[in-house]
């Protein structure tokens, strides 16, 4: 019976109205609508020229989105390296904590001797 209650609590947290999943869906909808409105408001064609190479005329929102996406993925890549470093540090600290806890337990289990 207890297992069923725990499972129902997990499902209520996963699918409840206060769930983070609904917040993520709402955030995606809002950001998509803003991106669509931005794109529709910036349809003016521009020609990009960089290092002697020029592009065909493209809507101005395309280079803006491209720059945004490059920055976003650069940030995600940077955060993934940082997260990996922190996970390794957490693993090292857990192992050290377990070793120190074992040492404390060993010291607690040493029998006391009377000094007579």
N, C-alpha and C positions, 0 to 999 in steps of 0.2 A: 504494500500500500504506500509506504514511504517513497519508494522508487517512482511510483506513478505521480505522486505529488511533486517530486523534484522535477520530473520531466515536464509536467504541466507548467511549472514555474519557468522553466527554460523556454518553452514554446511561447508563453505569454510575454516574456521579455523579448524574444526574437520577433514576434509578429504583432506586438502591441502598438497602440497609437503613439506611445512615447518612445518608440524604438528609434535608434540612430539610422536605421535603414530608410525610414520615412523622411528623415531630415536630409539624407543624401539624395534621395529621389527629388525632393523639393528643390534642393540646391542645384542639381543638374538641370531641372526644368527652368529655373530662374536664369542660370547662366546661359543656357541655350537660347532662351528668348532674348536676352541682352545681346548675345552675339549675332543673332538673326537681325535684330533691329539695327545694330551697328553696321552690318554688311549692307542692308537695304538703304541706309542713309549715306553710304560712302561708295557709290557705284562709279564715281568719276574715273575714267581710264588714265593711267599714268604709265610712263615708260621708264624703267629702271636702267641706270648706267653705273657700272662699277668696274674699275680696272680695265676700261676700254671695251667691255662687253655690255651690250644693251639688250634689253628684253623686248618682247612684243608688248603692246599696250595691254595692261591688266588692271582690273578694278583696284582702287587704292586700299581696300580692306585686306586684300591678299597679302601684301608685304607686312602689314600690321599684324595679322594673325600669324604669319610665318615667324616674325620676330618674337611674338608672345610665346609661341609653341617652342621655339628654340630655347628661350629663357626658362620656360617651365621644365622642359626635359633636362636641361643643364642643372637646374636646381634639384630635380628628383635624383639625378645621377650623383650629385654632390651629397645629398642627404643619405643615399643608400650606402655610400662609402663611410659616412659618419656613423650610421646605424650599425653597420658591420663592426666597426671599431668598438663601439659601445657594447655590442653583444659579446664580443670576445673578452672585453674587460669584465663584464658581468659574470661570464663563465669562470674566468680566473678568480674573481673575488668569491664566488660561491664555493669553488674548490678549496680556497684558502680558509673560508669560514668553516667548512666541513672538517678540514684538517685540524683547525684550532679547537673546534667543538669536541673532536675525538680526543685531543690532548687534555682538555678540561675534564672530560669524562674519565680518562685514565688516571688523572691526578686525584679525582674524587674517590676512586675505587681503591686507592692504596690504603692498606690497613694501617690503623693508628697503632703506634707502639708506645708503651709507657716508659718514661725515663725514670728508672728506679736506681 
